[in-house]
Amino acid sequence: MFTPRVIAKKFVAREQGEGAGARVHRSIGTTRLRNLDPFLMLDEFNVGLPGGFPDHPHRGFETVTYVLPTSKGHMCHEDFLGNKGELRPGDLQWMTPGRGIMHAEMPKSEVPAHGLQLWINLPSKSRMVEPKYQEISRDTVPHAFNEDKSIEAIVFAGEVFGKRGPIETAAPVTYVHFMLQAGAKLEYPIPESHHVFVYAVSGTGKWSTRSSRTKPSCWR
């Protein structure tokens, strides 16, 4: 048994401009929730060319870019070190800029790429490491299910239903995409020392005694 957490805050993500001609729904990193250590920012994007996120720097924190499995478009990335790649629907990139990197993230075509980007603060000892990437393909990421198969979990980091994600994190982080069938109930134990948020991309649901609607919503 474990003690259910009390939800401290619930709100709808705010739409705003970002990059070049792109629009995002931002939740963490707004006036409603400046940060949730170690989480600095969370954006939901749905962008096609000519919009996107051209050359920009990162330093001292990690960026996690996840193209949702339901996305119609792809995202391409390239940095000043010569690294480049493409994220298909269901793929995830965990970038550790460390001491600094300049890169660009652009949709592959006019077809919108739909996904999430999360910024995670690095421990002070890791802020000057060499930049590195961890790219997880939709074909290799573990999928886990509860006993009656009413909940599917795509496990990128941490452990759920006996499956452990492949991402190596600088600090303990769990990153999971849960997909629940109608009426399914999820109980997932989380260490007391961890800060937690849930971001609802679509559908309706209830956490504790509070309900979420179809708008992108963040729960802390």
C-alpha positions as CSV (number, residue, x, y, z in Angstrom):
1,M,0.0,0.0,0.0
2,F,1.0,3.6,-0.5
3,T,-0.4,7.0,0.3
4,P,-2.1,8.8,-2.6
5,R,-0.5,12.2,-3.4
6,V,-2.5,15.4,-3.1
7,I,-2.7,17.3,-6.3
8,A,-1.1,20.7,-5.6
9,K,-2.1,22.4,-8.9
10,K,-4.0,21.9,-12.1
11,F,-4.1,24.2,-15.1
12,V,-4.5,24.3,-18.9
13,A,-1.3,24.8,-20.9
14,R,-0.9,28.3,-22.4
15,E,-0.5,28.8,-26.2
16,Q,2.4,31.0,-27.2
17,G,4.8,31.7,-30.1
18,E,8.2,30.0,-30.1
19,G,11.0,29.6,-32.6
20,A,10.2,30.8,-36.1
21,G,6.5,30.8,-36.9
22,A,5.8,28.0,-34.5
23,R,3.1,27.8,-31.8
24,V,3.4,25.7,-28.6
25,H,1.3,24.9,-25.6
26,R,3.5,25.6,-22.6
27,S,2.7,24.3,-19.1
28,I,5.9,24.1,-16.9
29,G,7.9,27.3,-17.4
30,T,4.9,29.8,-17.3
31,T,3.7,32.1,-14.6
32,R,1.4,29.3,-13.3
33,L,4.3,27.0,-12.7
34,R,7.7,28.5,-13.1
35,N,9.5,25.2,-12.6
36,L,9.2,22.0,-10.8
37,D,12.8,21.0,-10.0
38,P,14.4,19.4,-11.9
39,F,11.8,20.1,-14.6
40,L,12.3,23.5,-16.2
41,M,9.9,23.6,-19.1
42,L,7.3,21.5,-21.0
43,D,6.0,22.4,-24.4
44,E,3.5,20.6,-26.7
45,F,4.3,21.4,-30.3
46,N,2.4,20.8,-33.5
47,V,4.3,22.4,-36.3
48,G,5.0,22.0,-40.0
49,L,7.3,23.9,-42.4
50,P,8.0,26.8,-42.8
51,G,7.6,27.0,-39.0
52,G,10.1,25.4,-36.7
53,F,13.0,25.9,-34.2
54,P,16.1,27.1,-36.2
55,D,19.6,27.4,-34.8
56,H,19.6,28.0,-31.0
57,P,21.9,27.2,-28.1
58,H,21.4,25.0,-25.0
59,R,23.6,24.6,-22.0
60,G,23.4,23.2,-18.5
61,F,20.2,21.2,-18.9
62,E,18.8,18.3,-20.9
63,T,16.1,18.4,-23.6
64,V,13.8,15.5,-24.2
65,T,12.0,15.6,-27.6
66,Y,9.2,13.0,-28.1
67,V,7.3,12.8,-31.3
68,L,3.9,11.3,-30.4
69,P,3.0,8.0,-32.0
70,T,-0.1,9.7,-33.5
71,S,1.9,12.4,-35.2
72,K,1.5,12.7,-38.9
73,G,4.9,14.5,-39.4
74,H,8.5,13.9,-38.6
75,M,11.1,16.2,-36.9
76,C,14.7,16.6,-38.1
77,H,17.6,17.9,-36.0
78,E,21.1,19.0,-36.7
79,D,23.8,20.6,-34.6
80,F,27.1,22.5,-35.2
81,L,29.1,19.3,-34.3
82,G,27.8,17.6,-37.5
83,N,25.3,15.4,-35.8
84,K,22.0,15.0,-37.6
85,G,19.0,12.7,-37.5
86,E,15.2,12.3,-37.9
87,L,12.6,11.6,-35.3
88,R,9.6,9.6,-36.6
89,P,6.3,9.2,-34.8
90,G,7.0,7.3,-31.6
91,D,10.7,8.2,-31.5
92,L,12.4,10.1,-28.6
93,Q,15.7,12.0,-28.4
94,W,17.3,12.7,-25.0
95,M,19.9,15.4,-25.5
96,T,22.5,16.3,-22.9
97,P,24.1,19.6,-24.1
98,G,26.4,19.7,-21.1
99,R,28.9,22.5,-21.6
100,G,26.9,23.8,-24.6
101,I,25.6,23.0,-28.0
102,M,24.0,24.9,-31.0
103,H,21.4,23.0,-32.9
104,A,18.2,23.2,-34.9
105,E,14.9,21.3,-34.8
106,M,12.7,21.5,-37.8
107,P,9.7,19.6,-39.1
108,K,10.6,17.4,-42.2
109,S,7.8,18.9,-44.3
110,E,4.6,20.9,-44.3
111,V,2.9,18.0,-42.5
112,P,2.8,19.0,-38.8
113,A,5.0,17.1,-36.4
114,H,3.1,16.7,-33.0
115,G,5.1,16.1,-29.9
116,L,6.4,17.2,-26.5
117,Q,9.7,18.8,-25.4
118,L,10.7,18.7,-21.8
119,W,13.7,20.5,-20.2
120,I,15.4,18.9,-17.3
121,N,18.0,20.6,-15.1
122,L,21.3,18.9,-14.8
123,P,23.1,18.3,-11.5
124,S,25.9,20.8,-11.1
125,K,28.6,18.1,-11.5
126,S,27.1,17.2,-15.0
127,R,26.7,20.7,-16.4
128,M,30.1,20.8,-18.1
129,V,30.2,17.3,-19.6
130,E,30.6,16.6,-23.3
131,P,27.4,16.9,-25.3
132,K,25.7,13.6,-26.1
133,Y,22.5,12.1,-27.5
134,Q,20.4,9.1,-26.6
135,E,17.9,8.4,-29.4
136,I,15.3,5.7,-28.8
137,S,13.4,4.3,-31.8
138,R,9.7,3.4,-31.7
139,D,10.8,-0.1,-32.8
140,T,13.0,-0.7,-29.7
141,V,11.4,1.1,-26.8
142,P,9.8,-1.2,-24.3
143,H,6.0,-1.4,-24.1
144,A,4.5,-2.7,-20.8
145,F,0.9,-3.6,-19.9
146,N,-1.1,-4.0,-16.7
147,E,-2.7,-7.4,-15.9
148,D,-5.9,-6.8,-17.9
149,K,-4.2,-5.0,-20.7
150,S,-6.3,-1.9,-20.1
151,I,-3.2,0.3,-19.7
152,E,-0.3,0.4,-22.1
153,A,3.0,2.1,-21.0
154,I,5.8,3.2,-23.3
155,V,8.7,3.2,-21.0
156,F,11.6,5.6,-21.9
157,A,13.1,6.1,-18.4
158,G,12.4,4.4,-15.1
159,E,10.4,1.2,-14.6
160,V,6.7,0.4,-15.0
161,F,4.9,-3.0,-14.9
162,G,8.3,-4.8,-14.8
163,K,9.8,-3.1,-17.8
164,R,12.7,-0.7,-17.5
165,G,13.4,2.1,-20.0
166,P,16.7,2.4,-21.9
167,I,17.5,6.0,-21.1
168,E,20.4,6.7,-18.7
169,T,19.6,9.8,-16.7
170,A,22.0,12.1,-14.8
171,A,19.5,12.2,-11.9
172,P,16.6,9.8,-11.1
173,V,13.9,10.5,-13.7
174,T,10.9,8.5,-14.9
175,Y,9.5,9.3,-18.3
176,V,6.5,7.2,-19.4
177,H,3.7,7.6,-22.0
178,F,0.6,6.0,-20.5
179,M,-2.3,5.1,-22.7
180,L,-5.5,4.1,-20.8
181,Q,-8.6,2.5,-22.2
182,A,-12.0,3.9,-21.1
183,G,-12.6,3.1,-17.4
184,A,-9.0,2.0,-16.7
185,K,-7.5,2.9,-13.3
186,L,-3.7,3.4,-12.8
187,E,-2.0,3.3,-9.5
188,Y,1.8,3.9,-9.8
189,P,4.1,4.3,-6.7
190,I,6.5,7.2,-6.8
191,P,9.3,7.9,-4.3
192,E,8.3,10.5,-1.8
193,S,11.3,12.6,-2.6
194,H,10.3,12.9,-6.3
195,H,8.4,15.9,-7.8
196,V,5.7,14.6,-10.1
197,F,3.6,16.0,-13.0
198,V,1.1,14.4,-15.4
199,Y,0.4,16.0,-18.8
200,A,-2.8,15.0,-20.5
201,V,-2.5,15.2,-24.3
202,S,-6.0,14.0,-25.2
203,G,-9.1,12.5,-23.8
204,T,-10.7,12.9,-20.3
205,G,-9.6,11.5,-17.0
206,K,-9.6,12.0,-13.2
207,W,-6.6,12.2,-10.9
208,S,-7.5,11.9,-7.3
209,T,-10.8,13.9,-7.1
210,R,-10.1,16.3,-10.0
211,S,-11.1,15.9,-13.6
212,S,-9.3,16.8,-16.8
213,R,-10.9,17.7,-20.1
214,T,-9.6,17.5,-23.7
215,K,-7.5,20.7,-23.6
216,P,-3.8,20.1,-22.9
217,S,-3.6,20.0,-19.1
218,C,-0.8,19.8,-16.6
219,W,-1.2,18.2,-13.1
220,R,1.4,18.8,-10.4
